Amino acid sequence: MSIFKKFLKSLLPAQKEEESNTERSRYLPEQVLPVDELFTVNFKNNGGKFLYCDAVEDLNETFVNILVENDWFEKEALTFENQFHSLLQSNNIKFNDVETPVFFISTCESLIADEGSILFSDKQIRDIKTNNLPQNIIILAKTSQITRTKSDGLREIKKKYGSPLPSNITAINCFKASVNPDFLSYGRSPKNLYLLLLEDL
């Protein structure tokens, strides 16, 4: 803020400034956040852990930092995607025929901005219900996967796969236990979720 603006602001009484803001919002359209900002805000409000990465090297380093933070080295992980095998092997994490995986690592279909949720299909989670996934989840996604609404995310799935569509299309947006649980939160299992978001735009 410039010195001139600070000077003017100090001359205005606080109440008058509040009134002018209220009056202004009555006549102007509501400000629409850019889709990436909207996703970040809603995702964090849902309790997700957001880690931004500029390059693939950052992804690997961030993944190792998560393992260190949680002491997950030499533990078991669940994944259905071959692209993670070398990453898990290099960190002594077992992923074949696991019985008690400590975390699930996966990509996703889309990041839904207006809900702060993550959209999956059977390509990532097969036929497993999200409640039955491990408590800890690590998701690798790209900034180009952010869509404003769930409908936009479903359109992207249709464009990507054509017909027939993947099955088990579902979203997760519960990353912390509800303070005041109600009937809407019944049956939802909050996940400890890390999102590693790679810049690709």
C-alpha positions as CSV (number, residue, x, y, z in Angstrom):
1,M,0.0,0.0,0.0
2,S,1.4,3.4,-1.0
3,I,2.2,6.1,1.7
4,F,-0.5,8.3,0.2
5,K,-3.2,5.6,0.6
6,K,-2.0,4.8,4.2
7,F,-2.3,8.6,5.0
8,L,-5.8,8.8,3.6
9,K,-6.8,5.6,5.4
10,S,-5.7,7.0,8.7
11,L,-7.9,10.1,8.2
12,L,-11.0,8.0,7.7
13,P,-12.9,6.8,10.8
14,A,-13.1,3.0,11.0
15,Q,-16.9,3.1,11.1
16,K,-17.2,5.2,8.0
17,E,-14.9,2.9,6.1
18,E,-17.0,-0.1,7.1
19,E,-20.2,1.7,6.0
20,S,-18.6,2.5,2.6
21,N,-17.5,-1.1,2.1
22,T,-21.0,-2.3,3.0
23,E,-22.6,0.2,0.6
24,R,-20.1,-0.7,-2.1
25,S,-20.9,-4.4,-1.9
26,R,-24.6,-3.6,-2.4
27,Y,-24.2,-2.2,-5.8
28,L,-21.2,-4.1,-7.3
29,P,-21.4,-7.8,-8.3
30,E,-19.8,-10.2,-6.0
31,Q,-16.1,-10.7,-6.6
32,V,-15.3,-14.0,-8.3
33,L,-12.1,-15.6,-7.2
34,P,-9.8,-17.2,-9.9
35,V,-10.4,-20.9,-10.0
36,D,-7.0,-21.9,-8.5
37,E,-7.4,-19.5,-5.6
38,L,-10.9,-20.7,-5.0
39,F,-9.7,-24.3,-4.9
40,T,-6.9,-23.5,-2.5
41,V,-9.2,-21.6,-0.1
42,N,-11.9,-24.3,0.0
43,F,-9.4,-27.2,0.1
44,K,-7.6,-25.7,3.1
45,N,-11.0,-24.9,4.8
46,N,-11.9,-28.6,4.4
47,G,-8.7,-29.5,6.3
48,G,-6.5,-30.6,3.4
49,K,-2.7,-30.1,3.4
50,F,-1.7,-28.3,0.2
51,L,1.9,-28.5,-1.0
52,Y,2.8,-26.5,-4.2
53,C,5.6,-27.9,-6.5
54,D,7.3,-26.0,-9.3
55,A,9.0,-29.1,-10.8
56,V,9.1,-32.9,-10.7
57,E,12.2,-32.7,-8.5
58,D,10.2,-30.7,-6.0
59,L,7.5,-33.4,-6.0
60,N,10.1,-36.1,-5.0
61,E,11.6,-33.9,-2.3
62,T,8.2,-33.0,-0.9
63,F,7.2,-36.7,-0.9
64,V,10.3,-37.6,1.1
65,N,9.6,-34.8,3.6
66,I,6.1,-36.2,4.1
67,L,7.6,-39.6,4.8
68,V,10.1,-38.1,7.3
69,E,7.3,-36.0,9.0
70,N,5.1,-39.1,9.6
71,D,7.9,-41.8,9.9
72,W,6.5,-43.8,7.0
73,F,9.8,-45.2,5.7
74,E,9.8,-49.0,5.4
75,K,6.0,-49.1,5.9
76,E,3.3,-50.4,3.5
77,A,1.5,-48.3,1.0
78,L,-1.5,-48.9,-1.3
79,T,-1.4,-47.8,-5.0
80,F,-3.0,-49.0,-8.2
81,E,-0.8,-46.9,-10.5
82,N,2.5,-48.2,-11.9
83,Q,4.0,-44.7,-12.1
84,F,4.5,-44.7,-8.3
85,H,6.4,-48.0,-8.0
86,S,9.9,-46.6,-8.5
87,L,9.2,-43.8,-6.1
88,L,8.0,-46.2,-3.4
89,Q,10.8,-48.7,-4.0
90,S,13.5,-46.0,-3.7
91,N,12.1,-45.2,-0.3
92,N,11.8,-48.9,0.9
93,I,8.1,-48.8,1.0
94,K,6.3,-52.1,0.3
95,F,3.3,-51.9,-2.1
96,N,2.7,-55.4,-3.4
97,D,0.3,-57.7,-1.5
98,V,0.1,-55.3,1.4
99,E,-2.2,-56.1,4.3
100,T,-2.1,-53.0,6.4
101,P,-1.1,-50.0,4.2
102,V,-0.3,-46.9,6.2
103,F,-1.1,-44.6,3.3
104,F,-2.6,-44.5,-0.2
105,I,-0.8,-42.7,-3.0
106,S,-2.6,-41.8,-6.2
107,T,-3.3,-39.3,-9.0
108,C,-6.9,-38.0,-9.4
109,E,-9.3,-37.0,-12.2
110,S,-9.9,-33.4,-11.1
111,L,-9.6,-30.8,-8.3
112,I,-13.1,-29.2,-7.8
113,A,-12.6,-25.5,-6.8
114,D,-16.1,-24.6,-5.5
115,E,-16.1,-27.6,-3.1
116,G,-12.4,-27.9,-2.4
117,S,-12.7,-31.6,-3.2
118,I,-10.8,-34.2,-5.2
119,L,-12.6,-36.2,-7.9
120,F,-11.6,-39.9,-8.5
121,S,-12.7,-42.8,-10.7
122,D,-11.9,-46.5,-10.8
123,K,-8.7,-45.6,-12.7
124,Q,-7.3,-44.5,-9.3
125,I,-9.3,-46.3,-6.6
126,R,-10.7,-49.3,-8.5
127,D,-13.9,-50.4,-6.8
128,I,-12.9,-49.3,-3.3
129,K,-15.3,-47.0,-1.5
130,T,-13.4,-43.8,-0.2
131,N,-14.3,-44.7,3.4
132,N,-12.3,-47.9,3.0
133,L,-9.2,-46.3,1.8
134,P,-6.3,-45.9,4.3
135,Q,-6.6,-43.0,6.7
136,N,-3.6,-41.2,5.2
137,I,-3.7,-40.2,1.5
138,I,-1.1,-38.6,-0.8
139,I,-2.4,-37.2,-4.0
140,L,-0.3,-36.0,-6.9
141,A,-2.1,-33.6,-9.3
142,K,-1.4,-30.8,-11.8
143,T,-2.7,-27.2,-11.9
144,S,-4.4,-28.0,-15.2
145,Q,-6.7,-30.4,-13.4
146,I,-8.4,-27.7,-11.4
147,T,-12.0,-27.2,-12.5
148,R,-14.6,-24.8,-11.1
149,T,-17.5,-27.2,-10.5
150,K,-18.0,-31.0,-10.3
151,S,-20.0,-30.8,-13.6
152,D,-16.8,-29.4,-15.2
153,G,-14.8,-32.2,-13.7
154,L,-17.3,-34.8,-15.1
155,R,-17.0,-33.2,-18.5
156,E,-13.2,-33.5,-18.3
157,I,-13.6,-37.3,-17.5
158,K,-16.0,-37.7,-20.5
159,K,-13.5,-35.8,-22.8
160,K,-10.6,-37.9,-21.5
161,Y,-12.1,-41.4,-21.6
162,G,-15.1,-41.1,-24.0
163,S,-17.5,-44.0,-23.8
164,P,-17.9,-46.1,-21.7
165,L,-17.2,-43.8,-18.8
166,P,-15.1,-45.0,-15.9
167,S,-17.0,-46.4,-12.9
168,N,-16.8,-45.5,-9.2
169,I,-16.6,-41.7,-9.9
170,T,-16.6,-40.1,-6.5
171,A,-15.2,-37.1,-4.6
172,I,-13.5,-36.6,-1.2
173,N,-13.8,-33.3,0.6
174,C,-13.6,-34.3,4.2
175,F,-10.1,-33.9,5.5
176,K,-10.7,-33.2,9.2
177,A,-13.2,-34.4,11.8
178,S,-16.3,-32.3,12.1
179,V,-16.4,-30.1,15.3
180,N,-20.3,-30.3,15.4
181,P,-21.2,-33.5,13.6
182,D,-24.7,-33.7,12.2
183,F,-26.7,-36.1,10.1
184,L,-25.0,-34.7,6.9
185,S,-21.6,-35.9,8.2
186,Y,-22.9,-39.4,9.2
187,G,-20.9,-42.1,7.6
188,R,-18.1,-39.8,6.4
189,S,-14.6,-40.8,7.3
190,P,-12.2,-37.8,7.4
191,K,-8.9,-38.4,5.7
192,N,-5.5,-37.0,6.5
193,L,-4.8,-35.8,3.0
194,Y,-1.7,-34.3,1.4
195,L,-2.1,-32.7,-2.0
196,L,1.2,-32.3,-4.0
197,L,0.2,-29.9,-6.8
198,L,2.6,-29.6,-9.7
199,E,2.6,-26.4,-11.8
200,D,2.1,-27.4,-15.5
201,L,0.4,-24.2,-17.0
